[in-house]
Amino acid sequence: MGEGWCLIMYKIMEEETLALKNFRLELLDEELEGTNLTGELLAENLLQKYYPVRQALEKTLLNCIDGHMIGNVMEVLLNLMGLVLRLDKKYRRNIENFDAVYAFTDKAGDFYIAAIFRNNTLSVSRKKVDNPTFTLIFKDNEALVKLLFSGAPDILNAMLNQEVDFEGNINYMSKFGYMAMHLVLELTGGMVFA
């Protein structure tokens, strides 16, 4: 039984890895625009089709948060957030009538990603955007994880410790932190990272 179970788990992991490799939010948007299915049938088909992608993104995010994986937690988080916003109407309520552009960058300037919330959707861009609504500058992944996923984000303390800095209205950080934490709590069953 042990060898068979390992083979099944390997196949699932292989399927998730391939699905994640081929996943682009733009392709999902094209699929949503080009479909003639309606309502619950469309939602059920898309949930089933993109389940391996969501699983892979969730596992990758948790591994980034736990520090078991090198990579940028923000990129994984934004892709997961974009997927869930498209497939989960309850989660999508978080961005109803909300237009904002977030820029996330590290202090060294080696990393940059933008989250563009417009028309009840999220697009992710590696290109620098002009005049973002809010910019978060973080020291490293550890500082970012501590700020977003600690359960009680303390941006003032993070700033005093020179772990993060920001430009713009701090309320935008609170909204983003809430949305990020909502995702993590859902996939961990309520577990908070210290």
C-alpha positions in Angstrom: 0.0 0.0 0.0 2.9 2.4 0.8 4.4 2.3 -2.7 0.9 2.8 -4.4 0.2 5.7 -2.1 3.5 7.4 -3.0 2.8 6.9 -6.7 -0.7 8.5 -6.3 0.8 11.5 -4.4 3.6 11.8 -7.0 1.0 11.9 -9.8 -1.0 14.6 -8.0 2.1 16.6 -7.4 3.1 16.2 -11.0 -0.4 17.3 -12.2 -0.3 20.4 -9.9 3.2 21.4 -11.0 2.3 21.1 -14.7 -1.0 23.1 -14.1 0.9 25.8 -12.2 3.6 26.0 -14.9 1.0 26.6 -17.6 -1.2 28.9 -15.5 -1.6 32.6 -16.4 -4.4 34.9 -15.1 -4.7 36.3 -18.6 -5.6 32.9 -20.0 -8.3 32.4 -17.4 -9.7 35.9 -18.3 -9.8 34.9 -22.0 -11.5 31.7 -21.0 -14.1 33.5 -18.9 -14.8 36.0 -21.8 -15.0 33.3 -24.5 -17.4 30.9 -22.7 -21.1 30.6 -23.2 -21.7 28.6 -20.0 -23.7 30.3 -17.4 -24.0 30.6 -13.6 -23.3 27.6 -11.5 -22.3 25.3 -14.4 -19.6 27.7 -15.4 -18.4 28.1 -11.8 -18.3 24.4 -11.2 -16.4 23.6 -14.4 -13.8 26.3 -13.7 -13.4 25.3 -10.1 -12.8 21.7 -11.2 -10.5 22.7 -14.0 -8.4 25.1 -11.9 -8.4 23.0 -8.7 -4.8 21.6 -9.4 -3.6 25.2 -9.9 -5.2 26.4 -6.7 -3.7 23.5 -4.8 -0.2 24.1 -6.1 -0.4 27.8 -5.4 -1.7 27.2 -1.9 1.1 24.7 -1.1 3.7 27.0 -2.6 2.4 29.9 -0.5 2.4 27.9 2.7 5.9 26.7 2.0 7.1 30.3 1.3 5.4 31.4 4.6 7.0 28.6 6.6 10.4 29.5 5.1 10.8 26.0 3.5 10.9 27.5 0.0 13.0 30.2 -1.5 11.0 32.5 -3.7 8.9 35.6 -3.4 5.8 35.1 -1.3 4.2 38.2 -2.8 4.2 36.8 -6.4 2.6 33.5 -5.2 0.1 35.3 -3.0 -1.0 37.7 -5.8 -1.4 34.8 -8.3 -3.5 32.8 -5.8 -5.5 35.9 -4.9 -6.1 36.6 -8.6 -7.3 33.0 -9.2 -9.6 33.0 -6.1 -11.1 36.4 -7.0 -12.1 35.0 -10.4 -13.6 31.8 -9.1 -15.0 32.6 -5.7 -17.9 35.2 -5.7 -17.8 35.5 -1.9 -14.1 36.4 -1.9 -14.7 38.8 -4.9 -17.0 40.9 -2.7 -13.7 42.2 -1.1 -13.0 44.2 -4.2 -16.5 45.3 -5.4 -16.2 49.0 -6.4 -12.5 49.0 -5.4 -10.0 50.4 -7.8 -6.4 50.7 -6.6 -2.9 50.0 -7.7 -0.4 48.4 -5.2 3.3 48.3 -5.9 5.5 45.9 -3.9 9.2 46.1 -4.0 12.2 45.1 -1.9 14.6 47.7 -0.4 17.4 46.5 -2.8 15.2 47.2 -5.8 15.8 43.6 -7.1 12.1 42.7 -6.9 9.0 44.6 -8.1 5.4 43.5 -8.7 2.2 45.4 -9.0 -1.3 44.4 -8.1 -3.9 46.3 -10.1 -7.5 46.1 -8.8 -9.9 47.4 -11.4 -13.4 46.5 -12.5 -13.8 43.9 -9.8 -10.7 41.9 -10.8 -7.0 41.7 -10.1 -4.2 41.8 -12.7 -0.6 41.3 -11.8 2.3 43.0 -13.5 6.1 42.8 -13.3 6.3 46.2 -15.1 6.6 49.3 -13.0 3.4 51.3 -12.9 3.1 55.1 -12.7 1.6 56.6 -9.6 0.6 53.5 -7.6 -2.1 54.1 -5.0 0.0 52.4 -2.4 3.7 51.2 -2.4 5.1 48.7 0.1 8.8 48.5 0.4 10.0 45.4 2.4 13.4 44.3 3.6 13.0 40.7 2.6 10.5 37.8 2.4 10.7 37.2 6.2 9.7 40.8 6.9 6.8 40.6 4.4 5.6 37.3 5.9 5.8 38.7 9.4 3.8 41.7 8.4 1.1 40.0 6.4 0.5 36.7 8.1 1.2 37.2 11.8 -2.5 37.5 12.7 -2.1 41.0 14.1 0.0 43.0 11.5 1.8 45.8 13.2 3.1 48.1 10.4 4.3 50.7 12.9 6.5 48.2 14.6 7.7 46.9 11.3 8.6 50.4 10.2 10.5 51.1 13.5 12.5 47.9 13.0 13.2 49.0 9.4 11.6 45.9 8.0 9.1 47.8 5.8 8.3 51.3 4.6 5.4 52.5 2.5 4.1 55.4 0.4 0.4 56.2 0.3 -2.6 55.8 2.6 -2.0 53.1 5.3 -5.6 52.0 5.0 -4.8 50.4 1.7 -2.3 48.2 3.5 -5.0 47.2 6.0 -7.3 46.2 3.2 -4.7 44.2 1.5 -3.5 42.5 4.7 -7.1 41.5 5.5 -7.5 39.9 2.1 -4.2 38.1 2.3 -5.0 36.8 5.8 -8.4 35.7 4.8 -6.9 33.5 2.1 -4.3 32.0 4.5 -6.9 31.4 7.3 -9.1 29.6 4.8 -6.4 27.3 3.5 -4.8 26.6 7.0 -8.1 26.1 8.8 -7.5 29.2 11.0 -3.8 28.7 11.8 -1.9 32.0 12.1 1.9 32.3 11.5 3.9 34.0 14.2 
